[in-house]
Amino acid sequence: HDMLGNVWEWCQDWYGPYFGGYQSGPAGAVSGSARVLRGGSWGSDAQSVRAPLRYFVDPAFRGSNLGFRLARTK
């Protein structure tokens, strides 16, 4: 389902550079001090409401425009 633009989604990945050019589903950094956010929120401009855009924040940061998506694995 298209969930972009509702709230920034917390991701499990630590923020860090990607290596090797284009990647599909890259794993983030192994460790770090900031977590990745994706997808934009209701307060974002149109250019920010897209999954490839990464933003980063301290894991303790809280805000009304942050959330997460539950995913079930088999």
PyMOL Python script that loads the backbone (N, CA, C, O; Angstrom):
from pymol import cmd

cmd.read_pdbstr("""\
ATOM      1  N   HIS A   1       0.844  -1.187   0.000  1.00  0.00           N
ATOM      2  CA  HIS A   1       0.000   0.000   0.000  1.00  0.00           C
ATOM      3  C   HIS A   1       0.881   1.239   0.000  1.00  0.00           C
ATOM      4  O   HIS A   1       1.975   1.236   0.565  1.00  0.00           O
ATOM      5  N   ASP A   2       0.404   2.280  -0.627  1.00  0.00           N
ATOM      6  CA  ASP A   2       1.141   3.540  -0.644  1.00  0.00           C
ATOM      7  C   ASP A   2       0.984   4.233   0.698  1.00  0.00           C
ATOM      8  O   ASP A   2      -0.094   4.727   1.029  1.00  0.00           O
ATOM      9  N   MET A   3       2.059   4.267   1.466  1.00  0.00           N
ATOM     10  CA  MET A   3       2.017   4.864   2.793  1.00  0.00           C
ATOM     11  C   MET A   3       2.857   6.131   2.871  1.00  0.00           C
ATOM     12  O   MET A   3       2.926   6.759   3.928  1.00  0.00           O
ATOM     13  N   LEU A   4       3.490   6.512   1.780  1.00  0.00           N
ATOM     14  CA  LEU A   4       4.380   7.664   1.801  1.00  0.00           C
ATOM     15  C   LEU A   4       3.622   8.946   2.103  1.00  0.00           C
ATOM     16  O   LEU A   4       2.488   9.133   1.662  1.00  0.00           O
ATOM     17  N   GLY A   5       4.261   9.818   2.856  1.00  0.00           N
ATOM     18  CA  GLY A   5       3.690  11.126   3.128  1.00  0.00           C
ATOM     19  C   GLY A   5       2.841  11.212   4.383  1.00  0.00           C
ATOM     20  O   GLY A   5       2.445  12.311   4.771  1.00  0.00           O
ATOM     21  N   ASN A   6       2.551  10.111   5.022  1.00  0.00           N
ATOM     22  CA  ASN A   6       1.785  10.169   6.271  1.00  0.00           C
ATOM     23  C   ASN A   6       2.703  10.588   7.414  1.00  0.00           C
ATOM     24  O   ASN A   6       2.527  11.660   7.993  1.00  0.00           O
ATOM     25  N   VAL A   7       3.665   9.761   7.735  1.00  0.00           N
ATOM     26  CA  VAL A   7       4.704  10.089   8.726  1.00  0.00           C
ATOM     27  C   VAL A   7       6.037   9.554   8.214  1.00  0.00           C
ATOM     28  O   VAL A   7       6.068   8.584   7.456  1.00  0.00           O
ATOM     29  N   TRP A   8       7.145  10.184   8.627  1.00  0.00           N
ATOM     30  CA  TRP A   8       8.465   9.627   8.335  1.00  0.00           C
ATOM     31  C   TRP A   8       8.525   8.251   8.985  1.00  0.00           C
ATOM     32  O   TRP A   8       8.091   8.089  10.126  1.00  0.00           O
ATOM     33  N   GLU A   9       9.047   7.275   8.287  1.00  0.00           N
ATOM     34  CA  GLU A   9       9.123   5.916   8.820  1.00  0.00           C
ATOM     35  C   GLU A   9      10.509   5.641   9.390  1.00  0.00           C
ATOM     36  O   GLU A   9      11.522   5.789   8.707  1.00  0.00           O
ATOM     37  N   TRP A  10      10.527   5.234  10.662  1.00  0.00           N
ATOM     38  CA  TRP A  10      11.765   4.779  11.276  1.00  0.00           C
ATOM     39  C   TRP A  10      12.199   3.514  10.561  1.00  0.00           C
ATOM     40  O   TRP A  10      11.367   2.654  10.274  1.00  0.00           O
ATOM     41  N   CYS A  11      13.477   3.382  10.269  1.00  0.00           N
ATOM     42  CA  CYS A  11      14.013   2.166   9.662  1.00  0.00           C
ATOM     43  C   CYS A  11      15.000   1.517  10.622  1.00  0.00           C
ATOM     44  O   CYS A  11      15.565   2.188  11.485  1.00  0.00           O
ATOM     45  N   GLN A  12      15.202   0.243  10.477  1.00  0.00           N
ATOM     46  CA  GLN A  12      16.134  -0.480  11.326  1.00  0.00           C
ATOM     47  C   GLN A  12      17.585  -0.089  11.029  1.00  0.00           C
ATOM     48  O   GLN A  12      18.449  -0.220  11.896  1.00  0.00           O
ATOM     49  N   ASP A  13      17.854   0.386   9.816  1.00  0.00           N
ATOM     50  CA  ASP A  13      19.220   0.709   9.404  1.00  0.00           C
ATOM     51  C   ASP A  13      19.828   1.863  10.194  1.00  0.00           C
ATOM     52  O   ASP A  13      19.152   2.834  10.535  1.00  0.00           O
ATOM     53  N   TRP A  14      21.113   1.729  10.473  1.00  0.00           N
ATOM     54  CA  TRP A  14      21.901   2.850  10.958  1.00  0.00           C
ATOM     55  C   TRP A  14      22.244   3.700   9.746  1.00  0.00           C
ATOM     56  O   TRP A  14      22.409   3.170   8.647  1.00  0.00           O
ATOM     57  N   TYR A  15      22.354   5.007   9.930  1.00  0.00           N
ATOM     58  CA  TYR A  15      22.685   5.888   8.815  1.00  0.00           C
ATOM     59  C   TYR A  15      24.164   5.768   8.484  1.00  0.00           C
ATOM     60  O   TYR A  15      25.011   5.779   9.377  1.00  0.00           O
ATOM     61  N   GLY A  16      24.468   5.653   7.208  1.00  0.00           N
ATOM     62  CA  GLY A  16      25.843   5.594   6.727  1.00  0.00           C
ATOM     63  C   GLY A  16      25.840   5.559   5.217  1.00  0.00           C
ATOM     64  O   GLY A  16      24.783   5.419   4.602  1.00  0.00           O
ATOM     65  N   PRO A  17      26.997   5.682   4.615  1.00  0.00           N
ATOM     66  CA  PRO A  17      27.066   5.703   3.150  1.00  0.00           C
ATOM     67  C   PRO A  17      26.785   4.332   2.541  1.00  0.00           C
ATOM     68  O   PRO A  17      27.053   3.296   3.151  1.00  0.00           O
ATOM     69  N   TYR A  18      26.242   4.349   1.334  1.00  0.00           N
ATOM     70  CA  TYR A  18      26.096   3.135   0.542  1.00  0.00           C
ATOM     71  C   TYR A  18      27.306   3.047  -0.383  1.00  0.00           C
ATOM     72  O   TYR A  18      27.852   4.071  -0.794  1.00  0.00           O
ATOM     73  N   PHE A  19      27.717   1.850  -0.706  1.00  0.00           N
ATOM     74  CA  PHE A  19      28.874   1.667  -1.564  1.00  0.00           C
ATOM     75  C   PHE A  19      28.498   0.876  -2.808  1.00  0.00           C
ATOM     76  O   PHE A  19      27.575   0.063  -2.771  1.00  0.00           O
ATOM     77  N   GLY A  20      29.200   1.107  -3.900  1.00  0.00           N
ATOM     78  CA  GLY A  20      29.044   0.290  -5.095  1.00  0.00           C
ATOM     79  C   GLY A  20      27.962   0.724  -6.065  1.00  0.00           C
ATOM     80  O   GLY A  20      27.487  -0.105  -6.840  1.00  0.00           O
ATOM     81  N   GLY A  21      27.547   1.993  -6.059  1.00  0.00           N
ATOM     82  CA  GLY A  21      26.556   2.446  -7.026  1.00  0.00           C
ATOM     83  C   GLY A  21      25.149   1.984  -6.682  1.00  0.00           C
ATOM     84  O   GLY A  21      24.813   1.810  -5.511  1.00  0.00           O
ATOM     85  N   TYR A  22      24.321   1.785  -7.720  1.00  0.00           N
ATOM     86  CA  TYR A  22      22.928   1.404  -7.530  1.00  0.00           C
ATOM     87  C   TYR A  22      22.814   0.057  -6.825  1.00  0.00           C
ATOM     88  O   TYR A  22      23.512  -0.899  -7.164  1.00  0.00           O
ATOM     89  N   GLN A  23      21.917  -0.002  -5.833  1.00  0.00           N
ATOM     90  CA  GLN A  23      21.653  -1.239  -5.106  1.00  0.00           C
ATOM     91  C   GLN A  23      20.155  -1.359  -4.878  1.00  0.00           C
ATOM     92  O   GLN A  23      19.465  -0.354  -4.704  1.00  0.00           O
ATOM     93  N   SER A  24      19.666  -2.558  -4.879  1.00  0.00           N
ATOM     94  CA  SER A  24      18.274  -2.806  -4.556  1.00  0.00           C
ATOM     95  C   SER A  24      18.194  -3.360  -3.146  1.00  0.00           C
ATOM     96  O   SER A  24      18.697  -4.452  -2.882  1.00  0.00           O
ATOM     97  N   GLY A  25      17.573  -2.630  -2.240  1.00  0.00           N
ATOM     98  CA  GLY A  25      17.447  -3.071  -0.855  1.00  0.00           C
ATOM     99  C   GLY A  25      18.764  -3.133  -0.108  1.00  0.00           C
ATOM    100  O   GLY A  25      19.057  -4.147   0.525  1.00  0.00           O
ATOM    101  N   PRO A  26      19.580  -2.063  -0.160  1.00  0.00           N
ATOM    102  CA  PRO A  26      20.881  -2.112   0.517  1.00  0.00           C
ATOM    103  C   PRO A  26      20.720  -2.212   2.026  1.00  0.00           C
ATOM    104  O   PRO A  26      19.802  -1.623   2.597  1.00  0.00           O
ATOM    105  N   ALA A  27      21.601  -2.948   2.665  1.00  0.00           N
ATOM    106  CA  ALA A  27      21.630  -3.006   4.131  1.00  0.00           C
ATOM    107  C   ALA A  27      22.387  -1.781   4.597  1.00  0.00           C
ATOM    108  O   ALA A  27      23.416  -1.477   3.994  1.00  0.00           O
ATOM    109  N   GLY A  28      21.990  -1.091   5.563  1.00  0.00           N
ATOM    110  CA  GLY A  28      22.679   0.112   6.016  1.00  0.00           C
ATOM    111  C   GLY A  28      23.986  -0.218   6.712  1.00  0.00           C
ATOM    112  O   GLY A  28      24.491  -1.338   6.638  1.00  0.00           O
ATOM    113  N   ALA A  29      24.515   0.784   7.386  1.00  0.00           N
ATOM    114  CA  ALA A  29      25.755   0.611   8.146  1.00  0.00           C
ATOM    115  C   ALA A  29      25.525  -0.401   9.267  1.00  0.00           C
ATOM    116  O   ALA A  29      24.402  -0.554   9.748  1.00  0.00           O
ATOM    117  N   VAL A  30      26.578  -1.083   9.679  1.00  0.00           N
ATOM    118  CA  VAL A  30      26.487  -2.093  10.735  1.00  0.00           C
ATOM    119  C   VAL A  30      26.229  -1.463  12.101  1.00  0.00           C
ATOM    120  O   VAL A  30      25.554  -2.056  12.942  1.00  0.00           O
ATOM    121  N   SER A  31      26.762  -0.270  12.320  1.00  0.00           N
ATOM    122  CA  SER A  31      26.547   0.442  13.578  1.00  0.00           C
ATOM    123  C   SER A  31      26.573   1.935  13.286  1.00  0.00           C
ATOM    124  O   SER A  31      26.881   2.347  12.168  1.00  0.00           O
ATOM    125  N   GLY A  32      26.255   2.733  14.276  1.00  0.00           N
ATOM    126  CA  GLY A  32      26.266   4.169  14.080  1.00  0.00           C
ATOM    127  C   GLY A  32      25.618   4.886  15.236  1.00  0.00           C
ATOM    128  O   GLY A  32      25.355   4.298  16.285  1.00  0.00           O
ATOM    129  N   SER A  33      25.360   6.170  15.035  1.00  0.00           N
ATOM    130  CA  SER A  33      24.750   6.976  16.084  1.00  0.00           C
ATOM    131  C   SER A  33      23.414   7.580  15.650  1.00  0.00           C
ATOM    132  O   SER A  33      22.755   8.255  16.441  1.00  0.00           O
ATOM    133  N   ALA A  34      23.012   7.342  14.399  1.00  0.00           N
ATOM    134  CA  ALA A  34      21.753   7.886  13.898  1.00  0.00           C
ATOM    135  C   ALA A  34      21.007   6.820  13.106  1.00  0.00           C
ATOM    136  O   ALA A  34      21.617   6.025  12.390  1.00  0.00           O
ATOM    137  N   ARG A  35      19.689   6.810  13.241  1.00  0.00           N
ATOM    138  CA  ARG A  35      18.846   5.878  12.505  1.00  0.00           C
ATOM    139  C   ARG A  35      18.271   6.550  11.264  1.00  0.00           C
ATOM    140  O   ARG A  35      18.147   7.773  11.204  1.00  0.00           O
ATOM    141  N   VAL A  36      17.923   5.735  10.282  1.00  0.00           N
ATOM    142  CA  VAL A  36      17.387   6.226   9.016  1.00  0.00           C
ATOM    143  C   VAL A  36      15.878   6.440   9.118  1.00  0.00           C
ATOM    144  O   VAL A  36      15.160   5.640   9.716  1.00  0.00           O
ATOM    145  N   LEU A  37      15.416   7.535   8.521  1.00  0.00           N
ATOM    146  CA  LEU A  37      13.996   7.802   8.325  1.00  0.00           C
ATOM    147  C   LEU A  37      13.761   7.857   6.828  1.00  0.00           C
ATOM    148  O   LEU A  37      14.628   8.312   6.082  1.00  0.00           O
ATOM    149  N   ARG A  38      12.588   7.395   6.372  1.00  0.00           N
ATOM    150  CA  ARG A  38      12.249   7.429   4.944  1.00  0.00           C
ATOM    151  C   ARG A  38      10.791   7.817   4.743  1.00  0.00           C
ATOM    152  O   ARG A  38       9.969   7.671   5.648  1.00  0.00           O
ATOM    153  N   GLY A  39      10.478   8.313   3.547  1.00  0.00           N
ATOM    154  CA  GLY A  39       9.106   8.469   3.103  1.00  0.00           C
ATOM    155  C   GLY A  39       8.461   9.822   3.236  1.00  0.00           C
ATOM    156  O   GLY A  39       7.423  10.058   2.618  1.00  0.00           O
ATOM    157  N   GLY A  40       9.025  10.723   4.012  1.00  0.00           N
ATOM    158  CA  GLY A  40       8.406  12.029   4.193  1.00  0.00           C
ATOM    159  C   GLY A  40       7.180  11.960   5.084  1.00  0.00           C
ATOM    160  O   GLY A  40       6.747  10.876   5.473  1.00  0.00           O
ATOM    161  N   SER A  41       6.623  13.113   5.404  1.00  0.00           N
ATOM    162  CA  SER A  41       5.445  13.153   6.276  1.00  0.00           C
ATOM    163  C   SER A  41       4.449  14.175   5.754  1.00  0.00           C
ATOM    164  O   SER A  41       4.654  14.789   4.707  1.00  0.00           O
ATOM    165  N   TRP A  42       3.373  14.343   6.501  1.00  0.00           N
ATOM    166  CA  TRP A  42       2.339  15.307   6.147  1.00  0.00           C
ATOM    167  C   TRP A  42       2.895  16.722   6.093  1.00  0.00           C
ATOM    168  O   TRP A  42       2.275  17.587   5.475  1.00  0.00           O
ATOM    169  N   GLY A  43       4.039  16.992   6.713  1.00  0.00           N
ATOM    170  CA  GLY A  43       4.638  18.321   6.716  1.00  0.00           C
ATOM    171  C   GLY A  43       5.734  18.495   5.679  1.00  0.00           C
ATOM    172  O   GLY A  43       6.365  19.550   5.626  1.00  0.00           O
ATOM    173  N   SER A  44       5.977  17.482   4.852  1.00  0.00           N
ATOM    174  CA  SER A  44       7.064  17.514   3.876  1.00  0.00           C
ATOM    175  C   SER A  44       6.615  18.120   2.552  1.00  0.00           C
ATOM    176  O   SER A  44       5.436  18.089   2.200  1.00  0.00           O
ATOM    177  N   ASP A  45       7.589  18.673   1.825  1.00  0.00           N
ATOM    178  CA  ASP A  45       7.270  19.136   0.479  1.00  0.00           C
ATOM    179  C   ASP A  45       7.220  17.931  -0.463  1.00  0.00           C
ATOM    180  O   ASP A  45       7.643  16.836  -0.092  1.00  0.00           O
ATOM    181  N   ALA A  46       6.713  18.127  -1.659  1.00  0.00           N
ATOM    182  CA  ALA A  46       6.502  17.019  -2.605  1.00  0.00           C
ATOM    183  C   ALA A  46       7.796  16.284  -2.953  1.00  0.00           C
ATOM    184  O   ALA A  46       7.755  15.076  -3.191  1.00  0.00           O
ATOM    185  N   GLN A  47       8.932  16.961  -2.992  1.00  0.00           N
ATOM    186  CA  GLN A  47      10.200  16.316  -3.331  1.00  0.00           C
ATOM    187  C   GLN A  47      10.674  15.357  -2.244  1.00  0.00           C
ATOM    188  O   GLN A  47      11.469  14.459  -2.519  1.00  0.00           O
ATOM    189  N   SER A  48      10.198  15.535  -1.020  1.00  0.00           N
ATOM    190  CA  SER A  48      10.624  14.679   0.093  1.00  0.00           C
ATOM    191  C   SER A  48       9.756  13.447   0.272  1.00  0.00           C
ATOM    192  O   SER A  48      10.135  12.537   1.009  1.00  0.00           O
ATOM    193  N   VAL A  49       8.604  13.389  -0.378  1.00  0.00           N
ATOM    194  CA  VAL A  49       7.680  12.267  -0.199  1.00  0.00           C
ATOM    195  C   VAL A  49       8.005  11.180  -1.214  1.00  0.00           C
ATOM    196  O   VAL A  49       7.301  10.998  -2.207  1.00  0.00           O
ATOM    197  N   ARG A  50       9.091  10.462  -0.937  1.00  0.00           N
ATOM    198  CA  ARG A  50       9.518   9.347  -1.787  1.00  0.00           C
ATOM    199  C   ARG A  50      10.423   8.434  -0.978  1.00  0.00           C
ATOM    200  O   ARG A  50      11.200   8.902  -0.146  1.00  0.00           O
ATOM    201  N   ALA A  51      10.327   7.149  -1.216  1.00  0.00           N
ATOM    202  CA  ALA A  51      11.050   6.148  -0.436  1.00  0.00           C
ATOM    203  C   ALA A  51      12.574   6.247  -0.533  1.00  0.00           C
ATOM    204  O   ALA A  51      13.243   6.004   0.471  1.00  0.00           O
ATOM    205  N   PRO A  52      13.158   6.589  -1.684  1.00  0.00           N
ATOM    206  CA  PRO A  52      14.618   6.631  -1.750  1.00  0.00           C
ATOM    207  C   PRO A  52      15.261   7.725  -0.898  1.00  0.00           C
ATOM    208  O   PRO A  52      16.442   7.628  -0.564  1.00  0.00           O
ATOM    209  N   LEU A  53      14.504   8.760  -0.542  1.00  0.00           N
ATOM    210  CA  LEU A  53      15.067   9.841   0.248  1.00  0.00           C
ATOM    211  C   LEU A  53      15.330   9.364   1.667  1.00  0.00           C
ATOM    212  O   LEU A  53      14.430   8.859   2.339  1.00  0.00           O
ATOM    213  N   ARG A  54      16.566   9.524   2.118  1.00  0.00           N
ATOM    214  CA  ARG A  54      16.912   9.139   3.490  1.00  0.00           C
ATOM    215  C   ARG A  54      17.196  10.379   4.311  1.00  0.00           C
ATOM    216  O   ARG A  54      17.827  11.323   3.835  1.00  0.00           O
ATOM    217  N   TYR A  55      16.734  10.369   5.523  1.00  0.00           N
ATOM    218  CA  TYR A  55      17.026  11.404   6.494  1.00  0.00           C
ATOM    219  C   TYR A  55      17.504  10.663   7.727  1.00  0.00           C
ATOM    220  O   TYR A  55      17.252   9.464   7.847  1.00  0.00           O
ATOM    221  N   PHE A  56      18.178  11.324   8.638  1.00  0.00           N
ATOM    222  CA  PHE A  56      18.666  10.623   9.818  1.00  0.00           C
ATOM    223  C   PHE A  56      18.431  11.437  11.079  1.00  0.00           C
ATOM    224  O   PHE A  56      18.464  12.667  11.049  1.00  0.00           O
ATOM    225  N   VAL A  57      18.197  10.751  12.175  1.00  0.00           N
ATOM    226  CA  VAL A  57      18.005  11.388  13.471  1.00  0.00           C
ATOM    227  C   VAL A  57      18.571  10.489  14.568  1.00  0.00           C
ATOM    228  O   VAL A  57      18.788   9.294  14.368  1.00  0.00           O
ATOM    229  N   ASP A  58      18.799  11.087  15.712  1.00  0.00           N
ATOM    230  CA  ASP A  58      19.226  10.348  16.896  1.00  0.00           C
ATOM    231  C   ASP A  58      18.108   9.381  17.278  1.00  0.00           C
ATOM    232  O   ASP A  58      16.935   9.746  17.204  1.00  0.00           O
ATOM    233  N   PRO A  59      18.443   8.157  17.686  1.00  0.00           N
ATOM    234  CA  PRO A  59      17.398   7.179  18.031  1.00  0.00           C
ATOM    235  C   PRO A  59      16.457   7.625  19.153  1.00  0.00           C
ATOM    236  O   PRO A  59      15.346   7.106  19.260  1.00  0.00           O
ATOM    237  N   ALA A  60      16.878   8.571  19.985  1.00  0.00           N
ATOM    238  CA  ALA A  60      16.038   9.040  21.085  1.00  0.00           C
ATOM    239  C   ALA A  60      15.085  10.158  20.653  1.00  0.00           C
ATOM    240  O   ALA A  60      14.228  10.561  21.441  1.00  0.00           O
ATOM    241  N   PHE A  61      15.209  10.668  19.428  1.00  0.00           N
ATOM    242  CA  PHE A  61      14.376  11.766  18.951  1.00  0.00           C
ATOM    243  C   PHE A  61      12.923  11.327  18.818  1.00  0.00           C
ATOM    244  O   PHE A  61      12.648  10.207  18.388  1.00  0.00           O
ATOM    245  N   ARG A  62      12.005  12.196  19.183  1.00  0.00           N
ATOM    246  CA  ARG A  62      10.572  11.920  19.051  1.00  0.00           C
ATOM    247  C   ARG A  62       9.900  13.103  18.375  1.00  0.00           C
ATOM    248  O   ARG A  62      10.342  14.241  18.534  1.00  0.00           O
ATOM    249  N   GLY A  63       8.839  12.847  17.623  1.00  0.00           N
ATOM    250  CA  GLY A  63       8.105  13.916  16.971  1.00  0.00           C
ATOM    251  C   GLY A  63       6.754  13.428  16.491  1.00  0.00           C
ATOM    252  O   GLY A  63       6.534  12.226  16.345  1.00  0.00           O
ATOM    253  N   SER A  64       5.846  14.366  16.244  1.00  0.00           N
ATOM    254  CA  SER A  64       4.493  14.003  15.819  1.00  0.00           C
ATOM    255  C   SER A  64       4.438  13.532  14.373  1.00  0.00           C
ATOM    256  O   SER A  64       3.415  13.007  13.935  1.00  0.00           O
ATOM    257  N   ASN A  65       5.530  13.713  13.622  1.00  0.00           N
ATOM    258  CA  ASN A  65       5.540  13.291  12.220  1.00  0.00           C
ATOM    259  C   ASN A  65       6.417  12.063  11.993  1.00  0.00           C
ATOM    260  O   ASN A  65       6.850  11.810  10.869  1.00  0.00           O
ATOM    261  N   LEU A  66       6.683  11.292  13.062  1.00  0.00           N
ATOM    262  CA  LEU A  66       7.485  10.070  12.967  1.00  0.00           C
ATOM    263  C   LEU A  66       6.648   8.867  13.337  1.00  0.00           C
ATOM    264  O   LEU A  66       5.802   8.942  14.227  1.00  0.00           O
ATOM    265  N   GLY A  67       6.879   7.757  12.657  1.00  0.00           N
ATOM    266  CA  GLY A  67       6.162   6.522  12.957  1.00  0.00           C
ATOM    267  C   GLY A  67       6.934   5.338  12.418  1.00  0.00           C
ATOM    268  O   GLY A  67       8.113   5.463  12.085  1.00  0.00           O
ATOM    269  N   PHE A  68       6.295   4.209  12.331  1.00  0.00           N
ATOM    270  CA  PHE A  68       6.929   3.033  11.761  1.00  0.00           C
ATOM    271  C   PHE A  68       5.850   2.165  11.126  1.00  0.00           C
ATOM    272  O   PHE A  68       4.664   2.308  11.424  1.00  0.00           O
ATOM    273  N   ARG A  69       6.274   1.279  10.259  1.00  0.00           N
ATOM    274  CA  ARG A  69       5.356   0.366   9.584  1.00  0.00           C
ATOM    275  C   ARG A  69       5.653  -1.039  10.080  1.00  0.00           C
ATOM    276  O   ARG A  69       6.805  -1.472  10.072  1.00  0.00           O
ATOM    277  N   LEU A  70       4.647  -1.733  10.499  1.00  0.00           N
ATOM    278  CA  LEU A  70       4.814  -3.125  10.914  1.00  0.00           C
ATOM    279  C   LEU A  70       4.905  -4.008   9.685  1.00  0.00           C
ATOM    280  O   LEU A  70       4.164  -3.827   8.719  1.00  0.00           O
ATOM    281  N   ALA A  71       5.803  -4.946   9.728  1.00  0.00           N
ATOM    282  CA  ALA A  71       5.950  -5.884   8.613  1.00  0.00           C
ATOM    283  C   ALA A  71       5.970  -7.305   9.156  1.00  0.00           C
ATOM    284  O   ALA A  71       6.632  -7.585  10.155  1.00  0.00           O
ATOM    285  N   ARG A  72       5.269  -8.170   8.519  1.00  0.00           N
ATOM    286  CA  ARG A  72       5.228  -9.568   8.946  1.00  0.00           C
ATOM    287  C   ARG A  72       6.067 -10.388   7.987  1.00  0.00           C
ATOM    288  O   ARG A  72       5.962 -10.237   6.770  1.00  0.00           O
ATOM    289  N   THR A  73       6.892 -11.248   8.537  1.00  0.00           N
ATOM    290  CA  THR A  73       7.669 -12.152   7.706  1.00  0.00           C
ATOM    291  C   THR A  73       7.158 -13.563   7.934  1.00  0.00           C
ATOM    292  O   THR A  73       6.637 -13.887   9.001  1.00  0.00           O
ATOM    293  N   LYS A  74       7.312 -14.384   6.931  1.00  0.00           N
ATOM    294  CA  LYS A  74       6.823 -15.765   7.042  1.00  0.00           C
ATOM    295  C   LYS A  74       7.862 -16.655   7.637  1.00  0.00           C
ATOM    296  O   LYS A  74       7.626 -17.852   7.806  1.00  0.00           O
TER     297      LYS A  74
END
""", "prot")
cmd.dss("prot")
cmd.show_as("cartoon", "prot")
cmd.util.cbc("prot")
cmd.orient("prot")
